[in-house]
C-alpha cells in the first residue's frame, strides 16, 4: 500500500497518521531477518535464458511478477521502463518490480541494433530461450520471474517501486545456483518445483546478506522491512504462527502501545495483525498437512487453534476445501508426478 501522507519535518514517515522520530528506521536484527528468511516462500513462475549477440536487442516485461536478472557473461546495456541505459557486466544482479518493461542491447559499433523478434523465441522444458539464430551471443543472462511471500497476503517485493541492483563476484556463486535451477527444469524430475524454488531462495538470501554488509540498505526500500519495531513483531508471527498471539502481546513485542502498533502495522501491511496472523497460520497448516502425518487435531493445535471445528472453518475459507480433502489431493498429485 503506497503511503500518501505528508512527511513531518524532523520525523520519519511511517503511517498515514503516525510518525516516528527521525533515525528510527535502522537495520533489522540478524535474528529477525533470519526468522523472515526461513519462512519466505518462493514461487517460481518461469526462467528465461537471454542470449544477445552484437548489434541486437531484446525487449521484455509487463509480467505481473517480480523479475530477477543475472548477467552470466558479456557486456552491454540495459534500459528499465524506458529509463536511462545502464551498463551490464558479468555477475550483475537486478531485481525489478512487477509489470516493468526492459530492454537489453549490445552495440555493433555501427548502426542501430536489431530487435530479436518473437519468431526467435523457443520454449523447451519450461525454459524460454531467446536468441538470434546463427549468431554468437555476447551477453548470456538468466532471467527468472517469481513471487516471494509470507503466507498468501504479504509479499516481500510487493511495494518495490525501483530496481535493486547489486554487483556480485564469481566467488559468490550466484551463477552456479541459477544454472542449477535451469538444469532442474530441463531434467523434469520429481520435486523440480521445490528444487528451483530452493535455489532461487538461496539467491535472495545472498542478497539479504549483502545488504547487511552494505552501506546502502536495499531492505529499507520495502515497506514491510522499514519499521524495525513492527517488523520485529511480524517476524515473531512468522516464526511462531501457532503461538497465542494477541494484538496486545504483539504490541508488547514491538515495544509500542496497542493503538500505535495497530496503526503502524495496518499502514505497512494494509491489513490488521490478526488477519495476517490467520493467513500465516493457514500456511503453516497447509505445510503440516502435506509434509507430515499429523492428525487434523494436531495440525489445528500446531496452527494455534484449540477447536478443531474453528480450524476447519478457517481452513475451508482460506483454501476452499476441508483439511482432509486438501491432504488427499496433495498426496494424489505427488503420486501422479512420481509415475
Secondary structure, 3 states (H helix, E strand, C coil): CCCCCCCCCCEEECCCCCEEECCCCCCCCHHHHHHHHHHCEEEEEEEEEEEEECCEEEEECCCCCEEEEEEEECCEEEEECCCCEEEECCCEEEEECCCCCEEEEECCCCCCCEECCHHHEEEECCEEEEECCCCCEEEEEEEEEEEEEECCCEECCCCCCCCEEEECCHHHCHHHHHHHHHHHHHHCCCCHHHHHHHHHHHHHHHHHHHHHHCCCCHHHHCHHHHCHHHHHHHHHHHHCCCCCCCHHHHHHHHCCCHHHHHHHHHHHHCCCHHHHHHHHHHHHHHHHHHHCCCCHHHHHHHCCCCCHHHHHHHHHHHHCCCHHHHHHHHHHHHHHHHC
